[in-house]
Amino acid sequence: MNIITKEQGDLRSEQVRSALLREDILPGSEILLRTLLLEGVECVFGYPGGALLYIYDAMHGSRQFRHILTRHEQGAIHAADGYARSTGRTGVCLATSGPGATNLVTGIATAYADSVPLIVITGNVATTLIGTDAFQEADIIGMTQPITKHSYFVRRAEDLAPTLRRAFYLAGTGRKGPVLVDIPKDVSAELAAFRYPETVEVPGYAPYPKPEPERIVELLDALACAERPLLLVGGGAVRSGAEEALLAFAERAGIPVTTTLLGMAAFPGGHPLWLGMPGMHGTYAANQALQQCDLLISAGARFDDRVTMKLESFAPKAAVAHIDLDPAEVGKLVPVSIPLIGDVRTVLEAVIERMPEQPAVQPPAREAWLAQVRRWQEEQPLRYTDSAAELKPQYVIELLSRTSGGEAIVTTDVGQHQMWTAQYFRFTQPRSFLTSGGLGTMGFGFPAAIGAQIGSPGRLVISVNGDGGMQMCAQELAICALHGLPVKIAVINNRTLGMIRQWQELIYEGRYSHIDLAGSPDFVLLAEAYGVKAFRASSREEADEVWRAALAHPGPALVDFVVAKEELVYPMVPQGRSLDDMILGGGTP
């Protein structure tokens, strides 16, 4: 694929674009790569196989096309996901037919649950073999239809460019999500004229509905009358880039803010109006505010069961205003008084236009509400019993937050370490907390950190992992070493499946069943085997010392933080209970 020299490619000039747009006769494989370049793709994460060999052959010798060979297809799609979440651009991954494609399914479901824009390209057997149970044939479109925003099966090389153009458009607009493009092997070899459509039309698809002006007025009227308003911020606010609008709206209205797991980092963690995360492991102040508020404004949150807990008793005193781009989410779980269909940023900017520029003097009832919220924060803060004898995981997260100034991009898997990170890390930058919220995918965090580091090479990227999840993706340590990616990897090592153990202790009366991770590797030796610098800490003093050393190391570094397996995540609301039924725990303030 010798259309551009390295020097021309680096310039990204109009001359380069003109060369890419030239209507040459090309094999499907080169049409694919040229289209990806025109879509602005910086990097593709993938793993080759027989059905992709024409495509990988087209990559041979191409300096302008960057490909990261992961060590597992699931690593590829999670890395593409992390790239997309951290940059706001569409991630791209590539896998072969059969087992290569099916290894992507968990990553596709992860991205779909959290509305992450991905282009998932799979190879398939030749069109003449489709439906014959050929070697490595699998109906990946049929398998993934419920977990993709759309799917395409490309039958002709001439359809590749327009299909990919539409795929990128669908993945990156409206409620974002993964789009799958399945390409038979003979299509990637077939010759066709390259024609790249400059515009895209998808009949019936209106990705950005405009908010109705009367609904904006209703929200402002409700806010003016409310004595105890609360702003609930979800992942939709992050996807829409609504951080500035959220801050301006909250400050002008004088309204306290709680951010869901996926809404973390959409609002500054140290702001006096921020109450922390709500729900099962939310703060006391956030959950009390939800139960006592009289107006709840949801901005891009979909009322997940881990936020609402017992739905019938959720926010019982509140009228609900719901801002969401997807009409299907509005009223799906919680009755809504004021539906505002639209992009969170667009809606909030329309609201702010009608508000006074200076914050209004708050009425006495509103001042009393803010004072009550502050009392809840002071009376029942997040807390744990620290110890000089053993290392506490909460201390580790505080250490990571303090030493990074809250400015790092942080990725996690699912479990106790995920909740401690949400509770104790004070995020200051948008798109800086990358976690699998809707699906709760173990093995997500470390590959996602790789993608985030590639997408944001100048940022500090920290991957916080449990010792269970780390073993699902440890082979990707090779990528960090080979490419010199300076990801800092924190393993919260309690030698058990921590969140499962916590549930078995609190709910199943201490009947611990199959959660012991005895036989796990020495993570320091494992990292060093891949060429990654590694350290271990089992006390506060050691943690301080080795974490500073890890930060100072110019390349990737792993720290094995050995913590007590008995430590639990508090507060906690047991499944099926109301937000009023919090187990506070956690020691003394």
C-alpha positions in Angstrom: 0.0 0.0 0.0 2.5 2.6 -1.3 0.3 5.6 -1.8 2.0 7.9 0.7 5.5 8.2 1.9 6.3 8.5 5.6 7.1 12.2 5.2 3.9 12.9 3.4 1.9 10.9 5.9 3.3 12.9 8.8 2.2 16.1 7.2 -1.4 15.1 6.9 -1.7 17.7 4.1 -4.4 18.3 1.5 -2.0 16.6 -0.9 -2.1 13.5 1.2 -5.8 13.5 1.4 -6.1 13.9 -2.4 -3.8 10.9 -2.9 -6.0 8.9 -0.6 -9.2 9.9 -2.4 -7.9 9.0 -5.8 -10.2 6.6 -7.6 -7.7 3.8 -8.1 -8.6 0.1 -8.8 -7.6 -1.6 -5.6 -8.1 -4.9 -3.8 -10.7 -4.8 -1.0 -7.9 -5.1 1.6 -6.3 -1.8 0.4 -9.8 -0.2 0.1 -10.3 -1.0 3.8 -7.0 0.5 4.9 -7.3 3.6 2.8 -10.8 4.2 4.2 -9.6 3.8 7.8 -6.9 6.4 7.1 -9.5 8.8 5.7 -11.6 8.3 8.8 -8.7 9.6 10.8 -7.9 6.2 12.4 -4.6 6.5 14.3 -4.2 2.9 15.5 -5.9 -0.5 15.0 -5.7 -3.2 17.7 -5.8 -6.7 16.3 -4.8 -10.3 15.9 -4.4 -12.0 12.5 -5.8 -15.2 11.1 -6.4 -17.0 7.9 -9.5 -14.9 6.9 -7.5 -11.7 7.3 -4.4 -12.5 5.5 -5.1 -10.3 2.5 -5.7 -7.4 4.9 -2.5 -8.1 6.9 -0.6 -8.5 3.6 -1.8 -5.0 2.6 -0.4 -3.6 5.9 3.1 -5.0 5.1 5.6 -2.2 4.7 3.0 0.5 5.3 4.5 3.2 7.6 1.4 5.3 7.8 -0.8 2.5 9.2 -0.3 1.7 12.9 -1.3 -1.7 14.1 -0.9 -3.1 17.7 -0.6 -6.8 17.8 -2.2 -7.8 21.1 -1.8 -11.2 22.7 -5.5 -12.0 22.7 -8.5 -10.8 20.7 -10.1 -9.7 24.0 -7.1 -7.6 24.7 -7.5 -5.9 21.3 -11.1 -4.9 21.8 -10.6 -3.7 25.4 -7.6 -1.6 24.2 -9.7 -0.1 21.4 -12.4 0.6 24.0 -10.0 2.3 26.3 -8.7 4.4 23.4 -12.2 5.5 22.6 -13.3 6.3 26.1 -10.2 8.3 26.9 -10.0 10.3 23.6 -13.7 10.6 22.6 -12.8 9.2 19.1 -13.9 5.8 17.7 -11.7 2.8 18.5 -11.0 0.1 15.9 -10.2 -3.5 16.4 -9.6 -6.4 14.0 -10.0 -10.2 14.4 -10.2 -13.2 12.1 -13.2 -15.5 11.6 -14.5 -18.2 14.0 -12.7 -18.1 17.3 -11.1 -14.8 16.6 -14.5 -13.2 16.2 -16.1 -15.0 19.0 -13.3 -13.9 21.4 -14.5 -10.3 20.8 -18.0 -10.9 22.1 -17.4 -9.9 25.7 -15.7 -6.7 24.5 -18.5 -5.9 22.2 -21.0 -6.3 25.0 -18.9 -4.2 27.3 -18.8 -1.3 24.8 -22.5 -1.7 24.0 -23.5 -1.5 27.7 -21.5 1.7 28.2 -22.2 3.3 24.8 -18.6 3.3 23.6 -18.0 4.0 19.9 -16.1 1.1 18.3 -15.7 -0.3 14.8 -15.3 -4.1 15.1 -13.9 -5.6 11.9 -14.0 -9.3 11.5 -12.8 -11.6 8.7 -15.0 -14.4 7.5 -14.7 -17.4 5.2 -15.2 -16.8 1.5 -18.7 -15.9 0.3 -18.9 -19.3 -1.5 -18.5 -21.1 1.9 -20.9 -19.0 4.0 -23.5 -21.4 5.5 -21.5 -24.6 4.9 -20.0 -24.9 8.4 -16.6 -24.3 6.8 -13.4 -24.3 8.9 -13.5 -21.3 11.3 -16.9 -20.2 10.1 -19.2 -18.6 12.8 -22.2 -16.4 12.4 -20.7 -13.5 14.3 -23.4 -11.1 13.1 -26.2 -13.4 14.4 -24.4 -13.8 17.7 -23.8 -10.1 18.3 -26.9 -8.4 16.9 -28.3 -7.8 20.4 -25.1 -6.1 21.5 -24.2 -4.0 18.5 -25.6 -0.7 17.4 -25.6 -2.0 13.9 -23.9 -4.8 11.8 -22.8 -5.1 8.2 -21.9 -8.1 6.1 -19.9 -6.9 3.1 -20.5 -9.0 -0.1 -18.6 -6.8 -2.6 -15.3 -5.0 -2.5 -16.9 -1.9 -4.0 -19.2 -1.7 -1.0 -16.3 -1.6 1.5 -15.7 2.2 1.5 -19.3 3.3 1.8 -20.1 0.6 4.4 -17.2 1.7 6.6 -18.1 5.3 6.2 -21.7 4.6 7.4 -20.3 2.4 10.2 -18.1 5.2 11.6 -21.0 7.6 11.3 -23.3 5.3 13.3 -20.8 4.3 15.9 -19.7 7.9 16.7 -23.1 9.8 16.6 -26.2 9.8 18.7 -26.1 7.2 21.5 -22.7 5.8 20.6 -21.9 2.2 20.4 -20.1 -0.7 18.6 -20.7 -1.4 14.9 -19.6 -4.7 13.5 -18.3 -5.0 9.9 -17.8 -8.6 8.7 -15.7 -9.1 5.6 -15.4 -12.4 3.8 -11.9 -13.4 2.7 -12.6 -13.2 -1.1 -14.0 -9.7 -0.7 -10.7 -8.5 0.7 -9.0 -9.9 -2.4 -11.5 -8.7 -5.0 -10.6 -5.7 -7.2 -12.8 -2.6 -7.3 -12.7 1.1 -7.9 -12.1 3.0 -4.7 -14.8 5.6 -4.1 -15.0 7.3 -0.7 -18.3 9.0 -0.1 -17.8 12.5 1.4 -21.3 12.5 3.0 -23.3 9.9 4.8 -27.0 9.5 4.8 -28.8 6.9 6.9 -32.6 7.0 6.2 -34.6 7.4 9.4 -31.6 8.0 11.6 -31.7 11.3 13.6 -28.8 11.1 16.0 -29.3 14.5 17.7 -32.9 15.4 18.5 -33.3 19.0 19.6 -34.7 19.6 23.1 -38.2 21.1 23.1 -38.1 24.7 24.3 -41.2 24.2 26.5 -39.4 21.4 28.3 -36.5 23.7 29.0 -39.0 26.2 30.5 -40.6 23.5 32.6 -37.2 22.5 34.0 -36.3 26.0 35.0 -39.8 26.5 36.6 -39.4 23.3 38.5 -35.9 24.3 39.6 -37.1 27.8 40.8 -39.8 26.1 43.0 -37.6 23.3 44.3 -36.4 23.4 47.9 -34.2 20.3 47.7 -32.9 19.8 44.1 -30.2 17.3 43.2 -28.3 16.7 40.0 -27.5 13.0 39.1 -24.8 12.8 36.4 -24.3 9.7 34.4 -22.1 8.4 31.5 -24.1 10.2 28.9 -22.7 13.5 30.2 -19.2 12.2 29.7 -19.9 10.9 26.2 -21.4 14.3 25.2 -18.5 16.3 26.6 -20.8 18.2 29.0 -18.3 18.9 31.7 -18.2 22.7 31.4 -22.0 22.9 31.0 -22.5 20.7 34.1 -20.2 22.9 36.2 -21.8 26.1 35.0 -25.3 24.8 35.6 -24.6 23.4 39.1 -22.8 26.6 40.2 -25.5 29.0 38.9 -28.3 26.9 40.3 -26.5 26.1 43.6 -27.4 22.5 43.3 -25.5 19.5 44.8 -24.2 16.9 42.4 -23.8 13.1 42.6 -22.0 11.2 39.8 -22.7 7.6 38.9 -19.8 5.2 38.3 -19.7 6.0 34.6 -20.3 9.7 35.3 -17.2 10.0 37.4 -14.8 12.7 36.3 -17.7 14.6 34.5 -17.7 16.9 37.6 -14.6 17.9 39.6 -14.0 15.5 42.5 -12.9 18.2 44.9 -15.8 20.6 44.2 -17.9 21.6 47.3 -21.1 20.7 45.5 -20.0 17.2 44.7 -21.4 14.5 47.0 -19.5 11.5 45.5 -21.0 8.4 44.0 -24.6 7.1 44.8 -26.0 3.6 45.0 -24.8 0.3 46.4 -21.4 1.5 47.5 -22.2 5.2 47.3 -21.6 7.8 49.9 -24.0 8.5 52.8 -24.6 12.1 51.6 -25.3 11.1 48.0 -27.8 8.4 49.0 -29.5 10.6 51.6 -29.8 13.4 49.1 -31.4 11.0 46.6 -34.0 9.9 49.2 -34.7 13.4 50.4 -34.6 15.6 47.3 -37.8 17.1 45.9 -36.4 17.5 42.3 -34.1 15.0 40.8 -32.4 16.1 37.5 -30.8 13.1 35.8 -28.2 14.2 33.2 -27.3 11.2 31.1 -27.9 8.6 33.8 -30.1 5.6 33.0 -31.1 4.6 36.5 -29.1 1.4 36.7 -30.1 -1.0 39.5 -26.8 -0.5 41.3 -27.8 3.2 41.6 -31.5 2.9 42.4 -31.3 -0.4 44.4 -35.0 -1.2 45.4 -36.7 0.7 42.7 -40.0 1.2 44.4 -38.4 3.2 47.2 -36.0 5.2 45.0 -36.2 9.0 45.3 -39.7 8.8 46.8 -40.1 12.5 47.3 -38.8 13.8 44.0 -40.2 14.9 40.7 -37.9 13.6 38.1 -36.4 15.5 35.1 -34.6 13.2 32.8 -32.1 14.4 30.1 -31.1 11.7 27.7 -30.2 11.3 24.1 -32.0 7.9 23.9 -35.8 8.3 24.2 -36.0 4.6 25.1 -34.3 5.3 28.4 -36.6 8.1 29.5 -39.4 6.7 31.7 -38.1 3.1 31.3 -37.5 2.5 35.0 -38.4 5.7 36.9 -41.5 7.8 36.2 -40.5 11.1 34.7 -42.2 14.4 35.1 -40.1 16.4 32.7 -38.6 14.5 29.7 -35.8 16.3 27.9 -34.7 14.3 24.9 -31.4 15.4 23.6 -27.6 15.5 24.0 -26.8 16.4 27.7 -24.4 19.2 26.7 -26.9 20.7 24.2 -29.8 20.5 26.7 -27.8 22.0 29.5 -26.4 24.8 27.3 -30.0 25.7 26.3 -31.0 25.8 30.0 -28.0 27.9 30.9 -28.9 30.4 28.2 -32.1 31.2 30.0 -30.5 31.4 33.5 -28.9 34.6 34.9 -25.1 34.9 34.4 -24.5 35.4 38.1 -25.6 32.8 40.6 -28.8 33.8 42.2 -29.2 34.4 45.9 -30.5 31.1 47.2 -33.8 31.2 49.1 -33.7 30.1 52.7 -35.1 26.6 52.0 -32.3 26.0 49.4 -29.7 27.3 51.8 -31.0 24.9 54.4 -30.8 22.0 51.9 -27.2 22.8 51.1 -26.4 23.0 54.8 -28.1 19.6 55.4 -26.1 18.0 52.6 -22.8 19.4 54.1 -23.8 18.0 57.5 -24.3 14.5 56.0 -20.9 14.7 54.4 -19.3 15.8 57.7 -21.2 13.3 59.9 -20.7 10.2 57.7 -17.7 10.6 55.5 -16.0 7.7 53.7 -13.8 6.1 56.2 -11.7 3.1 57.0 -9.5 2.0 59.9 -5.9 2.5 58.8 -3.1 0.3 60.1 0.6 0.5 60.4 0.8 -3.2 60.5 -0.9 -3.9 57.2 -1.5 -2.1 53.9 -5.1 -1.0 53.3 -6.4 -0.8 49.8 -8.2 2.5 50.5 -4.8 4.0 51.4 -3.3 2.8 48.1 -6.0 4.5 46.1 -5.5 7.7 48.2 -1.8 7.4 47.4 -2.4 7.1 43.7 -4.8 10.1 43.8 -2.5 12.3 45.9 0.7 11.6 43.9 -1.0 12.2 40.5 -2.9 15.3 41.6 -6.1 13.5 40.5 -5.0 14.2 36.9 -4.2 10.7 35.7 -6.3 8.5 33.5 -7.3 5.6 35.7 -8.7 2.2 34.4 -10.2 -0.6 36.5 -11.7 -4.0 36.2 -14.8 -4.8 38.3 -14.9 -5.6 42.0 -13.7 -4.1 45.2 -10.8 -2.3 43.7 -13.2 -0.6 41.3 -15.4 0.7 44.1 -12.4 1.9 46.2 -11.1 3.8 43.2 -14.5 5.4 42.6 -14.7 6.3 46.3 -11.2 7.5 47.1 -9.7 8.8 43.9 -10.4 12.5 43.3 -10.7 13.0 39.5 -10.0 16.4 38.2 -10.0 15.8 34.4 -12.8 14.6 32.1 -12.6 11.2 30.5 -10.2 10.0 33.1 -12.0 7.2 34.8 -12.4 4.2 32.4 -14.3 1.2 33.9 -16.7 -1.4 32.7 -19.9 -0.2 34.4 -22.8 -1.8 32.6 -21.3 -5.3 32.0 -18.8 -5.4 34.8 -16.0 -7.1 32.8 -13.1 -8.7 34.6 -9.9 -8.3 32.4 -11.0 -5.0 31.0 -8.9 -2.6 32.9 -5.3 -3.3 31.9 -5.9 -3.6 28.1 -8.0 -0.4 28.3 -5.1 1.3 29.9 -2.9 0.3 26.9 -5.5 1.9 24.6 -5.7 5.0 26.7 -1.9 5.4 26.8 -1.7 5.1 23.0 -4.5 7.6 22.6 -3.1 10.1 25.2 0.7 9.5 25.1 1.5 12.6 27.2 -0.8 11.6 30.1 -0.1 9.5 33.2 -2.2 6.3 32.8 -2.7 4.1 35.9 -4.3 0.7 35.6 -5.8 -0.4 38.9 -6.5 -4.2 38.9 -7.6 -6.9 41.3 -5.3 -10.0 41.4 -8.1 -12.0 39.7 -8.7 -9.7 36.8 -5.0 -9.1 36.2 -4.6 -12.8 35.5 -7.2 -12.6 32.7 -5.1 -10.1 30.7 -1.5 -10.3 32.0 -0.3 -11.4 28.6 -0.7 -7.9 27.4 2.3 -6.9 29.5 4.2 -7.7 26.4 2.6 -4.8 24.6 3.7 -2.3 27.2 7.3 -3.6 27.1 7.6 -3.8 23.3 6.1 -0.4 22.7 7.6 1.3 25.7 4.1 2.4 27.0 4.7 3.9 30.4 1.5 2.5 32.0 1.7 2.2 35.7 -0.1 -1.0 36.9 -1.4 -1.3 40.4 -2.4 -4.8 41.5 -4.6 -4.7 44.6 -3.6 -8.2 45.7 -5.8 -9.7 48.4 -5.4 -13.3 47.1 -9.2 -13.8 46.7 -12.1 -12.8 44.5 -12.7 -9.9 46.8 -16.3 -8.7 46.0 -17.6 -12.3 45.8 -16.0 -12.9 49.2 -17.6 -9.8 50.6 -21.1 -10.9 49.4 -20.5 -14.4 50.8 -19.5 -12.9 54.2 -22.3 -10.4 54.5 -25.2 -12.1 52.7 -24.3 -15.8 52.7 -23.3 -16.0 56.4 -19.6 -16.5 55.8 -19.9 -19.6 53.6 -16.9 -18.9 51.3 -17.2 -20.9 48.2 -14.5 -21.1 45.5 -13.1 -17.6 45.9 -9.5 -18.5 47.1 -6.9 -17.4 44.5 -4.1 -19.6 46.0 -1.7 -20.5 43.3 -1.7 -17.0 41.7 1.7 -16.1 40.2 4.2 -13.8 41.8 3.2 -10.7 40.0 6.7 -9.1 40.3 8.3 -12.1 38.6 5.5 -12.3 36.0 6.0 -8.7 35.0 9.8 -9.0 34.9 9.4 -12.0 32.7 7.7 -9.7 30.1 10.4 -7.1 30.6 8.3 -4.8 32.8 9.8 -3.2 35.9 8.0 -4.4 39.0 7.9 -3.7 42.7 6.0 -5.0 45.8 4.6 -3.3 48.9 2.8 -4.7 52.0 3.0 -1.6 54.3 2.3 2.1 54.0 6.0 3.0 54.0 6.8 0.4 51.3 3.8 1.6 49.3 5.0 5.2 49.4 8.5 4.3 48.4 7.8 1.8 45.6 5.0 3.9 44.1 7.4 6.9 43.8 9.9 4.6 42.1 7.3 3.3 39.7 6.3 6.9 38.8 9.9 7.8 38.3 10.5 4.9 36.0 10.3 6.0 32.3 8.7 2.9 31.0 5.9 0.6 32.2 5.9 -0.4 35.8 3.9 -2.8 38.0 3.4 -2.6 41.7 2.0 -5.6 43.6 0.2 -4.0 46.6 -0.4 -6.9 49.0 -3.5 -6.1 51.2 -5.6 -7.9 53.7 -8.3 -10.1 52.2 -10.7 -9.3 55.1 -11.1 -5.6 54.0 -14.6 -4.8 52.8 -16.1 -2.0 50.7 -18.2 0.3 52.8 -20.8 1.8 52.7 -22.9 -1.0 51.2 -26.6 -1.4 50.4 -27.5 -5.1 50.2 -29.1 -6.2 46.9 -32.9 -5.8 47.1 -32.8 -3.2 49.8 -33.6 0.5 49.8 -30.9 3.3 49.7 -32.1 4.0 53.2 -30.7 0.7 54.4 -27.0 1.4 54.3 -24.4 -0.6 56.1 -21.9 2.1 57.0 -19.0 0.1 58.5 -15.5 1.2 57.7 -14.2 2.1 61.1 -14.0 5.5 62.7 -14.0 8.9 60.8 
